Amino acid sequence: MSTLKLGNIGSLVTYDSSIQKMVSHKDIEIVIGNDKIIDIGTKLDHADSFIDCRQKLVTPGFVDCHTHPVFLDSREDEFHMRVSGGLSYEEISNMGGGISSSIEGVKNASETLLISKLKSRMDKFLFLGTTTVECKSGYGLDTKTELKSLKVIDEVNKKHNIDMIPTFMGAHDFPKKYINNKDGYVDLICDEMIPEVASQGIAKFNDVFCEKGYFSLDQSERILNVGRNYGLYPRMHADEFYNIGASKLAADIKVASADHLMEINCTGIEALASSGVVGTLLPGTTFFLGKHKYAPYKELEKNGVHVAIATDYNPGSCSIQSMPFIIMLSCIYLHMNILEAIKSSTYVAAKSLMMENEIGSIEKGKKADILIWNLSRVEEIPYTVDSQQLNLIIKNGKSIFTA
């Protein structure tokens, strides 16, 4: 086994699961063997190769636990409609825009073209310091295209340095032909799509957009329970535009993560806290849509909810791929301090993917997904967000990018 030592580290900032808190270590060393961290300490034994970190900041790679990256074209016209025409996301969706407008592009595009576009998007994620990214389907809304989207994720994942975690999201919206027969589409998801997705063997999670005008509480519960019976772990889009009790349902059925939460109420917060369900906040979407009501991080944190943050990268409501930018928004609008934001974008994000024992922190036995910054202090990350400040990205123990 060849070994690699990272030395002359100015500051190592990471979550420490042994004491369940964020820590900052000075002048410490890390030894990597194969793709794992095998030792952390001072004056460690000689390794086969050495990287001088030049007294700079070292953190875990970012874990982006909520993205929608399988699409053909972006929807910049909708951005123009919002900023120039004053239309809301919901109004644009009711006019035929939104999620449904991305369906035909994915349906008609070849796998080869979608693979090429997805690979380019993953290149950018990795360049910006994201080493693990959750990837949803959901721009197909028929069995054939949903399976195609998951296959595209799998094909890129096999060849790319980044780790991609596939999520089936047939319950993203209703196809036009089912608009007056929504329960009929739920039947299709439960009776045909989910069994086919499970047989395909790619998706780890099953996600539902539980929201007024989309999937009701009863429909969402049915879809998630059927998915669980087929081995797909449940996730939810919850309480984004309206509070219909989605967070309470998320807690009741113990999903891996309840995401968005801008309209969550006290009942929902208490339910998430008591159930241990992760709340994933997506301030980039609120910012990108020009809305002013952000998710109530302080109330969630005060009640003991585990909070992750993610980009919600997608073709219409958030084109942001940079986790440092999301960290900046979280500090300004969610009122997180920088250590909370780093924890939420690494360890808790990994927890929302049920992978906190493998990734999300720099600890012995975990994957060596490590960022070496051209910065000295962690507080500089949101402050210098308009420039690329990474010096080296180590993914699975290998140096894959050098500035």
C-alpha positions in Angstrom: 0.0 0.0 0.0 1.5 3.4 -1.0 1.0 6.2 1.4 0.6 10.0 1.1 1.3 12.5 3.9 -0.3 16.0 4.0 2.0 18.1 6.2 2.6 21.7 7.2 -1.1 22.2 7.5 -2.0 25.6 8.9 -5.5 24.8 10.1 -7.5 21.6 9.8 -11.2 22.3 10.2 -13.6 19.3 10.3 -16.3 17.6 12.3 -15.1 15.2 15.0 -17.6 12.4 15.5 -15.9 11.2 18.7 -16.8 14.4 20.5 -19.7 15.4 18.2 -18.5 18.9 17.4 -16.5 20.9 14.9 -12.8 21.2 15.6 -9.9 23.2 14.3 -6.4 21.7 14.6 -3.1 23.6 14.1 0.1 22.1 12.7 -1.3 18.6 12.2 -0.6 15.9 9.6 -2.7 13.5 7.7 -1.6 10.2 6.2 -3.6 8.5 3.4 -3.4 4.9 2.3 -5.2 3.9 -0.9 -8.4 5.9 -0.7 -8.7 6.1 3.1 -7.4 8.3 5.9 -5.2 6.0 8.0 -3.7 8.4 10.5 -4.1 12.0 11.8 -1.6 13.5 14.3 1.8 15.2 14.7 5.2 13.9 13.7 3.7 10.9 11.9 5.8 8.2 10.3 7.4 8.8 6.9 5.1 8.2 3.8 5.9 7.3 0.2 5.0 10.8 -1.0 4.4 14.2 0.7 2.3 17.3 0.0 3.3 20.6 1.6 0.2 22.4 2.5 2.2 25.6 3.1 0.4 26.5 6.3 -3.0 26.8 4.5 -6.5 25.7 5.4 -7.6 22.1 5.0 -11.3 20.9 5.1 -13.3 17.9 4.0 -14.7 17.9 0.5 -18.2 19.3 0.2 -21.2 17.0 0.0 -24.0 18.4 -2.1 -27.0 16.4 -1.0 -29.7 17.9 -3.2 -29.3 18.4 -7.0 -31.3 17.9 -10.2 -28.5 17.7 -12.8 -30.0 15.5 -15.5 -31.6 17.9 -18.0 -31.0 19.1 -21.5 -31.2 22.9 -21.5 -31.4 25.5 -18.8 -34.5 27.8 -18.4 -33.0 31.3 -18.5 -36.1 32.7 -20.1 -38.0 32.0 -16.9 -35.4 33.9 -15.0 -36.1 36.9 -17.3 -39.8 36.4 -16.8 -39.3 36.6 -13.0 -37.0 39.6 -12.9 -38.6 41.6 -15.8 -42.2 40.4 -15.8 -42.7 40.1 -12.1 -44.0 36.5 -12.4 -43.5 34.0 -9.6 -42.2 30.5 -10.0 -45.7 29.2 -9.4 -47.2 31.4 -12.0 -44.7 30.4 -14.6 -45.3 26.8 -13.8 -49.1 27.2 -14.2 -48.3 28.7 -17.7 -46.6 25.5 -18.8 -43.1 26.4 -17.6 -41.2 25.1 -14.6 -40.5 21.4 -14.2 -42.8 20.3 -17.0 -41.0 22.5 -19.6 -37.8 20.4 -19.1 -39.5 17.1 -19.7 -39.5 17.0 -23.5 -35.8 17.9 -23.7 -34.8 14.9 -21.6 -37.3 12.6 -23.3 -36.1 13.4 -26.8 -32.4 13.7 -26.1 -30.1 10.8 -26.6 -28.3 9.1 -23.7 -25.0 10.1 -25.3 -25.9 13.8 -25.3 -27.3 13.7 -21.7 -24.1 11.9 -20.6 -21.9 14.6 -22.1 -23.9 17.4 -20.5 -24.0 15.7 -17.1 -20.2 15.0 -17.2 -19.5 18.7 -17.8 -21.7 19.6 -14.9 -19.9 17.1 -12.6 -16.6 18.6 -13.8 -17.7 22.0 -12.5 -19.0 20.6 -9.2 -15.6 18.9 -8.6 -13.7 22.0 -9.6 -15.6 24.0 -7.0 -14.8 21.5 -4.2 -17.8 19.2 -4.2 -16.6 15.6 -3.9 -19.9 13.8 -3.4 -23.2 14.9 -5.1 -26.7 13.5 -4.8 -28.3 13.4 -8.3 -32.0 13.1 -8.9 -34.0 12.0 -11.9 -37.3 13.6 -12.4 -37.4 15.3 -15.8 -38.8 12.2 -17.5 -42.1 11.5 -15.7 -42.6 8.3 -17.6 -41.0 4.9 -16.9 -38.7 4.8 -20.0 -37.3 8.3 -19.5 -36.9 8.0 -15.7 -34.9 4.8 -16.2 -32.9 6.6 -18.9 -32.0 9.4 -16.6 -30.9 7.0 -13.9 -28.8 5.1 -16.4 -27.1 8.4 -17.5 -26.3 9.1 -13.8 -24.8 5.7 -13.5 -22.7 5.9 -16.7 -21.2 9.2 -15.7 -20.6 7.9 -12.1 -18.7 4.9 -13.4 -16.1 7.1 -15.1 -16.0 10.3 -13.1 -13.8 11.1 -10.1 -16.8 12.6 -8.2 -19.1 10.2 -6.3 -22.7 10.5 -7.5 -25.6 9.2 -5.3 -28.6 8.4 -7.5 -32.2 9.3 -6.5 -35.4 8.4 -8.4 -37.8 11.3 -8.5 -40.7 10.2 -10.7 -42.9 12.2 -8.3 -41.5 15.5 -9.3 -44.6 16.8 -11.1 -47.5 15.4 -13.1 -47.3 14.8 -16.8 -49.7 16.8 -18.9 -51.8 13.7 -19.8 -52.4 12.9 -16.1 -53.2 16.5 -15.1 -56.8 15.5 -14.5 -56.0 12.0 -13.2 -53.3 12.6 -10.6 -54.1 9.4 -8.7 -53.6 7.5 -12.0 -50.1 8.9 -12.3 -49.5 7.8 -8.7 -50.6 4.4 -9.6 -48.1 4.4 -12.5 -45.3 5.4 -10.1 -46.2 2.7 -7.6 -47.2 -0.1 -9.8 -44.7 0.3 -12.7 -42.0 2.9 -12.2 -40.8 1.9 -8.7 -40.6 -1.9 -9.5 -38.7 -1.1 -12.7 -36.3 1.3 -10.9 -35.7 -1.3 -8.2 -35.0 -3.9 -10.8 -32.6 -1.6 -12.6 -30.6 -1.4 -9.4 -29.1 2.1 -9.7 -31.2 4.4 -7.4 -30.5 4.5 -3.7 -33.3 7.0 -2.8 -36.9 7.8 -3.8 -37.9 11.4 -3.5 -41.3 13.1 -3.7 -42.3 16.8 -4.2 -44.9 17.0 -1.4 -46.5 20.4 -2.0 -49.8 22.1 -2.8 -50.5 21.6 -6.4 -48.1 18.7 -6.7 -48.2 15.5 -4.6 -50.6 15.4 -1.6 -49.8 14.0 1.8 -51.6 10.8 1.1 -50.1 10.4 -2.4 -46.6 11.1 -1.1 -46.9 8.6 1.8 -48.1 5.9 -0.6 -45.2 6.5 -3.1 -42.5 6.6 -0.3 -43.9 3.5 1.4 -44.0 1.5 -1.8 -40.5 2.7 -2.6 -39.3 1.6 0.8 -40.8 -1.8 0.2 -38.6 -2.1 -2.9 -35.5 -1.0 -1.1 -35.5 2.7 -1.9 -34.8 5.0 1.0 -37.3 7.9 1.2 -36.6 11.6 0.9 -39.0 14.5 0.6 -39.3 18.0 -0.8 -41.3 19.5 2.0 -42.9 22.8 3.0 -41.3 24.8 0.2 -44.2 27.1 -0.9 -47.0 26.2 1.5 -47.3 24.3 4.8 -49.5 21.3 4.2 -47.9 19.2 6.9 -45.2 17.7 4.8 -42.5 17.9 7.5 -44.8 16.1 10.0 -45.2 13.3 7.4 -41.5 13.2 6.8 -41.0 12.7 10.5 -43.8 10.1 10.8 -42.3 7.9 8.1 -38.7 8.7 9.0 -37.3 9.9 5.7 -33.6 10.4 5.3 -34.0 14.1 4.6 -36.8 16.7 4.4 -35.7 19.4 2.1 -36.5 23.2 1.5 -38.6 23.9 4.7 -39.1 27.6 4.0 -42.7 27.3 5.3 -42.2 24.8 8.1 -44.1 25.5 11.3 -43.4 24.7 15.0 -45.2 21.3 14.7 -43.0 20.3 11.8 -39.8 21.5 13.5 -40.7 19.5 16.7 -41.5 16.5 14.6 -38.2 16.5 12.7 -36.3 17.0 15.9 -37.9 14.1 17.7 -37.6 11.8 14.7 -33.9 12.5 13.9 -34.8 13.4 10.3 -32.2 15.7 8.7 -33.6 19.0 7.4 -31.8 20.1 4.2 -32.0 23.8 3.6 -31.5 25.3 0.1 -30.9 29.0 0.4 -29.7 29.2 -3.2 -33.2 28.6 -4.4 -34.8 31.3 -2.2 -32.1 33.7 -3.4 -32.4 32.7 -7.1 -36.2 33.0 -7.1 -35.9 36.5 -5.5 -37.9 35.4 -2.5 -37.3 36.9 1.0 -38.5 34.2 3.3 -35.6 31.8 4.1 -35.9 28.6 6.0 -35.8 29.2 9.8 -32.3 27.7 10.5 -32.1 29.2 14.0 -35.4 27.6 15.1 -34.5 24.3 13.6 -31.0 24.3 15.3 -32.4 25.5 18.6 -34.8 22.5 18.6 -32.1 20.0 17.8 -32.8 19.3 14.1 -29.7 18.1 12.2 -29.4 20.7 9.4 -27.7 20.2 6.1 -27.3 22.7 3.3 -27.1 22.0 -0.5 -27.3 23.8 -3.8 -30.6 22.5 -5.3 -28.8 22.9 -8.7 -31.4 22.5 -11.4 -32.3 24.1 -14.8 -35.0 26.5 -13.6 -35.0 27.7 -10.0 -31.3 27.6 -9.1 -28.3 27.4 -11.4 -25.8 27.6 -8.5 -23.2 24.8 -8.3 -20.8 26.4 -5.8 -21.0 25.2 -2.2 -18.9 28.1 -1.1 -21.6 30.4 -2.5 -24.3 28.4 -0.6 -22.1 28.8 2.5 -22.1 32.6 2.0 -25.9 32.7 1.6 -26.3 30.5 4.7 -24.1 32.8 6.8 -25.9 35.9 5.6 -29.6 34.8 5.3 -29.8 31.7 7.6 -27.6 33.3 10.2 -25.2 30.4 10.5 -21.7 30.9 11.8 -19.0 29.6 9.5 -18.3 26.4 11.5 -22.0 25.6 11.4 -22.1 26.1 7.6 -19.0 23.9 7.1 -20.6 21.2 9.3 -23.9 21.4 7.3 -22.2 21.2 4.0 -20.0 18.2 4.9 -20.9 16.0 7.8 -24.6 16.6 8.1 -25.0 16.5 4.3 -23.3 13.1 4.4 -25.7 12.1 7.2 -28.7 13.0 4.9 -27.3 10.6 2.4 -26.8 7.9 5.1 -23.0 8.1 4.5 -21.7 9.9 7.5 -19.5 6.9 8.4 -17.8 7.0 5.1 -17.5 10.7 4.1 -18.2 14.2 5.3 -15.3 14.6 7.8 -11.5 14.1 8.0 -11.3 11.1 10.4 -9.4 7.9 10.5 -11.0 5.2 8.4 -13.1 7.5 6.2 -12.6 8.3 2.5 -9.8 10.8 1.8 -11.9 13.5 0.3 -10.0 16.6 1.2 -9.7 20.2 0.1 -6.5 22.1 0.5 -7.3 25.8 0.2 -5.2 28.8 -0.9 -6.6 30.4 2.2 -5.4 30.6 5.8 -8.7 30.8 7.8 -12.0 29.2 7.4 -13.7 32.5 7.7 -12.3 33.5 4.3 -14.4 30.9 2.5 -17.6 33.0 2.3 -15.7 36.2 2.2 -13.8 35.4 -1.0 -16.6 33.6 -2.8 -16.2 35.3 -6.1 -12.9 33.6 -6.9 -11.6 30.0 -7.0 -9.6 29.6 -3.8 -8.8 25.9 -3.9 -5.2 24.9 -4.3 -5.7 21.1 -4.4 -8.6 18.6 -4.4 -8.0 15.1 -3.1 -10.7 12.6 -4.0 -10.5 9.0 -2.8 -6.9 9.7 -1.9 -5.9 10.9 -5.3 -4.9 14.5 -6.3 -7.2 15.3 -9.1 -7.0 19.1 -9.4 -4.2 21.6 -8.8 -4.6 25.3 -9.1 
